[in-house]
Amino acid sequence: MAFIRVIVGTNMSVKLDEYKNNRDLNARIPNYNVSMGFGLHVGWAIEGAIGSNYKIDASYLSPNVNMSSRLEAATR
């Protein structure tokens, strides 16, 4: 159900529609379309911060995260 909500929300997004209909962007990237892949698996994970003083990203480690990554890769 979460996948469907994300896809519906993306398709109904006014902001994404503005980008899609922007003349300058369409000239630079003709026929651009948003596409997504999903991987969902439930389990434990360890979260850690990776980055510098200017930018910090979260990273997650566990066998469950690896399974989600494989599932997402299979949707391509």
OpenMM code with the backbone's topology and positions (N, CA, C; nanometers):
from openmm import Vec3, app, unit

residues = "MET ALA PHE ILE ARG VAL ILE VAL GLY THR ASN MET SER VAL LYS LEU ASP GLU TYR LYS ASN ASN ARG ASP LEU ASN ALA ARG ILE PRO ASN TYR ASN VAL SER MET GLY PHE GLY LEU HIS VAL GLY TRP ALA ILE GLU GLY ALA ILE GLY SER ASN TYR LYS ILE ASP ALA SER TYR LEU SER PRO ASN VAL ASN MET SER SER ARG LEU GLU ALA ALA THR ARG".split()
positions = [
    Vec3(0.0821, -0.1188, 0.0000),
    Vec3(0.0000, 0.0000, 0.0000),
    Vec3(0.0869, 0.1258, 0.0000),
    Vec3(0.2019, 0.1197, 0.0688),
    Vec3(0.2912, 0.2357, 0.0736),
    Vec3(0.3436, 0.2698, -0.0652),
    Vec3(0.3727, 0.1672, -0.1457),
    Vec3(0.4205, 0.1901, -0.2817),
    Vec3(0.3169, 0.2666, -0.3631),
    Vec3(0.1935, 0.2251, -0.3513),
    Vec3(0.0860, 0.2889, -0.4269),
    Vec3(0.0696, 0.4341, -0.3849),
    Vec3(0.0798, 0.4614, -0.2554),
    Vec3(0.0683, 0.5989, -0.2074),
    Vec3(0.1799, 0.6871, -0.2614),
    Vec3(0.3012, 0.6344, -0.2676),
    Vec3(0.4136, 0.7122, -0.3210),
    Vec3(0.3923, 0.7406, -0.4692),
    Vec3(0.3522, 0.6404, -0.5440),
    Vec3(0.3314, 0.6586, -0.6879),
    Vec3(0.2173, 0.7566, -0.7150),
    Vec3(0.1063, 0.7428, -0.6428),
    Vec3(-0.0059, 0.8354, -0.6603),
    Vec3(0.0356, 0.9767, -0.6204),
    Vec3(0.1065, 0.9906, -0.5101),
    Vec3(0.1523, 1.1223, -0.4665),
    Vec3(0.2456, 1.1879, -0.5669),
    Vec3(0.3318, 1.1083, -0.6284),
    Vec3(0.4231, 1.1605, -0.7298),
    Vec3(0.3469, 1.2044, -0.8540),
    Vec3(0.2518, 1.1236, -0.8960),
    Vec3(0.1738, 1.1577, -1.0151),
    Vec3(0.0828, 1.2778, -0.9932),
    Vec3(0.0411, 1.3025, -0.8696),
    Vec3(-0.0482, 1.4139, -0.8398),
    Vec3(0.0261, 1.5390, -0.7939),
    Vec3(0.1581, 1.5331, -0.7869),
    Vec3(0.2369, 1.6447, -0.7361),
    Vec3(0.2307, 1.7659, -0.8289),
    Vec3(0.1875, 1.8784, -0.7748),
    Vec3(0.1808, 2.0022, -0.8508),
    Vec3(0.3219, 2.0506, -0.8840),
    Vec3(0.4130, 2.0363, -0.7903),
    Vec3(0.5512, 2.0814, -0.8104),
    Vec3(0.6187, 2.0030, -0.9232),
    Vec3(0.6048, 1.8706, -0.9237),
    Vec3(0.6632, 1.7912, -1.0318),
    Vec3(0.5973, 1.8240, -1.1655),
    Vec3(0.4685, 1.8552, -1.1635),
    Vec3(0.3995, 1.8926, -1.2864),
    Vec3(0.4544, 2.0239, -1.3416),
    Vec3(0.4894, 2.1170, -1.2519),
    Vec3(0.5507, 2.2430, -1.2961),
    Vec3(0.6846, 2.2168, -1.3648),
    Vec3(0.7646, 2.1278, -1.3080),
    Vec3(0.8922, 2.0935, -1.3710),
    Vec3(0.8705, 2.0241, -1.5051),
    Vec3(0.7724, 1.9359, -1.5097),
    Vec3(0.7454, 1.8614, -1.6330),
    Vec3(0.7038, 1.9542, -1.7466),
    Vec3(0.6327, 2.0613, -1.7140),
    Vec3(0.5832, 2.1542, -1.8149),
    Vec3(0.6710, 2.2780, -1.8324),
    Vec3(0.7873, 2.2816, -1.7686),
    Vec3(0.8780, 2.3948, -1.7805),
    Vec3(0.9477, 2.3920, -1.9168),
    Vec3(0.9323, 2.4977, -1.9934),
    Vec3(0.9855, 2.5036, -2.1298),
    Vec3(1.1384, 2.4934, -2.1321),
    Vec3(1.2058, 2.5627, -2.0411),
    Vec3(1.3530, 2.5607, -2.0383),
    Vec3(1.4074, 2.4219, -2.0050),
    Vec3(1.3470, 2.3564, -1.9061),
    Vec3(1.3913, 2.2213, -1.8699),
    Vec3(1.3637, 2.1214, -1.9821),
    Vec3(1.2489, 2.1351, -2.0475),
    Vec3(1.2170, 2.0446, -2.1578),
    Vec3(1.3114, 2.0632, -2.2755),
    Vec3(1.3627, 2.1831, -2.2924),
    Vec3(1.4599, 2.2055, -2.3992),
    Vec3(1.5920, 2.1363, -2.3672),
    Vec3(1.6285, 2.1339, -2.2389),
    Vec3(1.7546, 2.0704, -2.1980),
    Vec3(1.7434, 1.9191, -2.1878),
    Vec3(1.6294, 1.8702, -2.1400),
    Vec3(1.6082, 1.7257, -2.1219),
    Vec3(1.4727, 1.6896, -2.1832),
    Vec3(1.4685, 1.6659, -2.3139),
    Vec3(1.3390, 1.6359, -2.3765),
    Vec3(1.2815, 1.5012, -2.3298),
    Vec3(1.1498, 1.4977, -2.3152),
    Vec3(1.0762, 1.3758, -2.2780),
    Vec3(1.1206, 1.3152, -2.1452),
    Vec3(1.1651, 1.3991, -2.0506),
    Vec3(1.2059, 1.3486, -1.9197),
    Vec3(1.0842, 1.2978, -1.8446),
    Vec3(1.1019, 1.1847, -1.7746),
    Vec3(0.9940, 1.1259, -1.6968),
    Vec3(1.0514, 1.0719, -1.5660),
    Vec3(0.9791, 1.0868, -1.4579),
    Vec3(1.0217, 1.0347, -1.3285),
    Vec3(0.9913, 0.8853, -1.3244),
    Vec3(1.0914, 0.8047, -1.2890),
    Vec3(1.0682, 0.6610, -1.2718),
    Vec3(1.1283, 0.6187, -1.1382),
    Vec3(1.0650, 0.5207, -1.0755),
    Vec3(1.1080, 0.4780, -0.9430),
    Vec3(1.1115, 0.3266, -0.9326),
    Vec3(1.1970, 0.2795, -0.8436),
    Vec3(1.1998, 0.1391, -0.8080),
    Vec3(1.1927, 0.1289, -0.6564),
    Vec3(1.1354, 0.0220, -0.6055),
    Vec3(1.1162, 0.0074, -0.4617),
    Vec3(1.1705, -0.1258, -0.4127),
    Vec3(1.2230, -0.1255, -0.2914),
    Vec3(1.2600, -0.2480, -0.2230),
    Vec3(1.2217, -0.2329, -0.0767),
    Vec3(1.1391, -0.3205, -0.0266),
    Vec3(1.0913, -0.3098, 0.1110),
    Vec3(1.1123, -0.4425, 0.1816),
    Vec3(1.1794, -0.4357, 0.2959),
    Vec3(1.2023, -0.5538, 0.3775),
    Vec3(1.2014, -0.5078, 0.5226),
    Vec3(1.1515, -0.5881, 0.6127),
    Vec3(1.1401, -0.5507, 0.7533),
    Vec3(1.2481, -0.6206, 0.8331),
    Vec3(1.3102, -0.5479, 0.9234),
    Vec3(1.4119, -0.6055, 1.0094),
    Vec3(1.4925, -0.4974, 1.0785),
    Vec3(1.5953, -0.5378, 1.1486),
    Vec3(1.6777, -0.4448, 1.2253),
    Vec3(1.7839, -0.3833, 1.1349),
    Vec3(1.8357, -0.2680, 1.1786),
    Vec3(1.9444, -0.2003, 1.1068),
    Vec3(2.0175, -0.1092, 1.2036),
    Vec3(2.1424, -0.0846, 1.1744),
    Vec3(2.2229, 0.0101, 1.2506),
    Vec3(2.2371, 0.1355, 1.1654),
    Vec3(2.2049, 0.2520, 1.2242),
    Vec3(2.2151, 0.3784, 1.1524),
    Vec3(2.3403, 0.4513, 1.1978),
    Vec3(2.4103, 0.5103, 1.1019),
    Vec3(2.5288, 0.5876, 1.1342),
    Vec3(2.5383, 0.7098, 1.0464),
    Vec3(2.6013, 0.8141, 1.0971),
    Vec3(2.6201, 0.9380, 1.0214),
    Vec3(2.7535, 0.9330, 0.9493),
    Vec3(2.7505, 0.9678, 0.8210),
    Vec3(2.8708, 0.9726, 0.7393),
    Vec3(2.8744, 1.1095, 0.6736),
    Vec3(2.9901, 1.1735, 0.6738),
    Vec3(2.9991, 1.3025, 0.6069),
    Vec3(3.1075, 1.3912, 0.6639),
    Vec3(3.0842, 1.5203, 0.6508),
    Vec3(3.1810, 1.6206, 0.6961),
    Vec3(3.1071, 1.7276, 0.7748),
    Vec3(3.1757, 1.8373, 0.8030),
    Vec3(3.1119, 1.9476, 0.8744),
    Vec3(3.0059, 2.0171, 0.7897),
    Vec3(3.0091, 1.9985, 0.6581),
    Vec3(2.9188, 2.0680, 0.5673),
    Vec3(2.7993, 1.9840, 0.5246),
    Vec3(2.8181, 1.8532, 0.5212),
    Vec3(2.7092, 1.7656, 0.4770),
    Vec3(2.7175, 1.6332, 0.5517),
    Vec3(2.6045, 1.5893, 0.6037),
    Vec3(2.5988, 1.4619, 0.6753),
    Vec3(2.4878, 1.3774, 0.6140),
    Vec3(2.5195, 1.2551, 0.5800),
    Vec3(2.4224, 1.1598, 0.5278),
    Vec3(2.4089, 1.0444, 0.6254),
    Vec3(2.2919, 0.9845, 0.6267),
    Vec3(2.2695, 0.8671, 0.7104),
    Vec3(2.3027, 0.7416, 0.6298),
    Vec3(2.3601, 0.6449, 0.6967),
    Vec3(2.3889, 0.5164, 0.6346),
    Vec3(2.3310, 0.4077, 0.7235),
    Vec3(2.2799, 0.3020, 0.6617),
    Vec3(2.2175, 0.1933, 0.7356),
    Vec3(2.2857, 0.0626, 0.6985),
    Vec3(2.3148, -0.0191, 0.8003),
    Vec3(2.3846, -0.1453, 0.7790),
    Vec3(2.3100, -0.2596, 0.8469),
    Vec3(2.2877, -0.3679, 0.7727),
    Vec3(2.2351, -0.4931, 0.8263),
    Vec3(2.2068, -0.5854, 0.7095),
    Vec3(2.1890, -0.7136, 0.7361),
    Vec3(2.1477, -0.8043, 0.6282),
    Vec3(2.0114, -0.7655, 0.5699),
    Vec3(1.9254, -0.7065, 0.6527),
    Vec3(1.7928, -0.6642, 0.6064),
    Vec3(1.8031, -0.5480, 0.5079),
    Vec3(1.8953, -0.4572, 0.5316),
    Vec3(1.9177, -0.3462, 0.4390),
    Vec3(1.9706, -0.3995, 0.3068),
    Vec3(2.0601, -0.4965, 0.3131),
    Vec3(2.1123, -0.5564, 0.1906),
    Vec3(2.0005, -0.6243, 0.1109),
    Vec3(1.9087, -0.6903, 0.1783),
    Vec3(1.7964, -0.7548, 0.1107),
    Vec3(1.7085, -0.6489, 0.0429),
    Vec3(1.6828, -0.5378, 0.1103),
    Vec3(1.6045, -0.4297, 0.0499),
    Vec3(1.6739, -0.3768, -0.0743),
    Vec3(1.8023, -0.3619, -0.0678),
    Vec3(1.8792, -0.3144, -0.1832),
    Vec3(1.8679, -0.4112, -0.3006),
    Vec3(1.8749, -0.5384, -0.2733),
    Vec3(1.8607, -0.6388, -0.3807),
    Vec3(1.7206, -0.6382, -0.4401),
    Vec3(1.6189, -0.6226, -0.3544),
    Vec3(1.4812, -0.6154, -0.4035),
    Vec3(1.4608, -0.4922, -0.4923),
    Vec3(1.5162, -0.3807, -0.4492),
    Vec3(1.5035, -0.2570, -0.5278),
    Vec3(1.5742, -0.2717, -0.6616),
    Vec3(1.6920, -0.3329, -0.6629),
    Vec3(1.7653, -0.3530, -0.7873),
    Vec3(1.6889, -0.4442, -0.8827),
    Vec3(1.6125, -0.5372, -0.8288),
    Vec3(1.5365, -0.6298, -0.9126),
    Vec3(1.4174, -0.5622, -0.9796),
    Vec3(1.3755, -0.4447, -0.9301),
    Vec3(1.2604, -0.3755, -0.9893),
    Vec3(1.2989, -0.2938, -1.1119),
    Vec3(1.4245, -0.2846, -1.1423),
    Vec3(1.4670, -0.2042, -1.2581),
    Vec3(1.4393, -0.2754, -1.3816),
] * unit.nanometer
topology = app.Topology()
chain = topology.addChain("A")
for resn in residues:
    res = topology.addResidue(resn, chain)
    for name in ("N", "CA", "C"):
        topology.addAtom(name, app.Element.getBySymbol(name[0]), res)
